[in-house]
Amino acid sequence: MTSPKTAAARLYVTCDLLEGAAVDLPGPQAHYLRTVLRLAPGAGLAVFNGRDGEWRARLERLDKAGGTAVAELQTRAQQGGPDVTLCFAPIKRPGIDFIAEKATELGTAVLQPVFTAHTDVTRVNVERLRANAIEAAEQCERLDVPEVRVPVSLAALLEAWPTACPLLLAAERGASGLAAPPLAAAVREAGGPPVAFLIGPEGGFAASELDDLGKLAFVHPVSLGPRILRADTAGLAALACWQSLAGDGGSPPPARTDTRP
Ligand code: SAM
C-alpha cells in the first residue's frame, strides 16, 4: 500500500472497475486507510486493477473488518508498459525484496526467479514478492502489477523459452568464450520489446551454464560495465538502462482527467 507520505491513497484491487462499481476493501487495506492514513467514509482514493485503468473512488464504509468504496470516475485509461522480463537468480533477503520492489518501479512486466548452479537460496516466498510488487505498483503509479512467477531451474527456463524473445544474459566476464558487448550494442542487435534479462547469483554462473547459454541463438550476452555489480544492482541497472534505450524511459509522467480527492 502507498506510504503515508503519498498525498492520496492509491490501492490495487481485484474487482472490475466501472462507474458505480462497489470496491471491496479487505481488512489489511481498510486498516491501512483507517489507522495509517486516517481516512473516513466520504474520503476519496485512487484504485486500479491492471485492466480497467485508474479510477477515483469514494469511501463508503470503513471499519475493523474491512471497507467498501464506490468507483466514480476513470482518471486514467489502461495502458501497458513494455514487455520486459527480469529473470534472476534469487538472493537472500532483503536483496530479493529490493529486486521485486525496484524492478516494479522500473517497469518490469514479469519477475521470474531462476535457480542456477551457484544459487544459494533454495526457497522463494512468491507471495511476499507479489506483495512487494503490489505495494511498489501502488506507490509508483503503475496501472498494473508485474506477474511474479514461481521459480524454475535454469534448464527448465531455457527448455520452455519463447525463442522469438531475446534473452539478454548479463555476463560480466565474458567467460567461456562468450563475447559480452555493452548493453546498448546488444539492444541495437536484439531489438524488442519483448525482451528479457538473465542475471546470475552472487557466485556468478557456472562455466558449464555459460557454455550452454552460449549455444542458444536467442541468448545475447551483455556487459553492464567494467565493475562487478551485486546481483540486485545488476538486474536493476539492466532494466534502467534498457528502459532508457528501448523502453518507456523517455515518456512523461501520467496525466489524469481528474485529480480531485
Ligand atoms: N562472483 C561473480 C564473479 O566474480 O564472476 C560475480 C557475480 S555478480 C555478483 C552477480 C551477477 O550479476 C552476475 O552473474 C551477472 O549476471 C551480473 N553482473 C554483475 N556485474 C556485471 C557486469 N559488469 N556486466 C554484466 N553482468 C554483471
Residues whose N, C-alpha, C, O or C-beta is under 5 A from the ligand:
A	BS01	SAM	A170 A171 E172 L198 I199 G200 P201 E202 G203 G204 F205 V222 S223 L224 G225 P226 R227 I228 L229 R230 A231 A234
